[in-house]
Amino acid sequence: MSNSEAPNAAATILIVDDTQSSVAALEIALAQIPGVEVAFVSSAAEVFRSLKDGSKRVSAIVTDICMPAMNGFELIRQIRADRQTSEIPIVVVTADTNPDTPARTTRLGANAFFTKPFSPAAVRKTLEKLLYAAKP
């Protein structure tokens, strides 16, 4: 895909966050990306159900770190460990203030990191770059 082409019309950006205000801000910003749908879930378990059911082609994941049951670190680790999902771009948007968190998410394979409060426009721009990047 060249930089001028939109992602496949069936492409979905999956937001994983249990904070409604973050989901709402991201949904509004990301819906402006041409050729994508925005869906959201509130837990890592729901991410894996979405990836396995195949009804939507998940093209990118925007995840929080602080979530019930499975945190974002483990979510990233499992997505990267699975050959079928390992190439999906992952953007972290979190209120986690631990100074080690950005480097830890990068080591696990996240493509970008934002702290809350965040700029929805900056997250959108980052996702556009990841989605429109030329594929080998």
C-alpha angles and dihedrals in degrees: 000000000000125000091256096055124091119232117263110293089240092058116126131199107209116209114203111194136121093207110093095203092056092046091050094050092047093045092054093047098043094046086070091068107102117243100014138103122214120221130172139205131180102220143039091242089061090051091058091047089052092048093047100044092061096209090124130033103234105214098173140004126216109194142179119221099217106068135137121267100356118032126216093260091061091042091056092045093052095045091051092046093057114082091212094055103026095102097051109117112244124201119188120213110178147152089218105128099188105128090222094057099086093051092043092053090048091050089051091052109265113153097212141006132211129175124219125281086052139172108252088201091056091050090049092050091050092049092048089055091049094047096043096042113123111259119223 
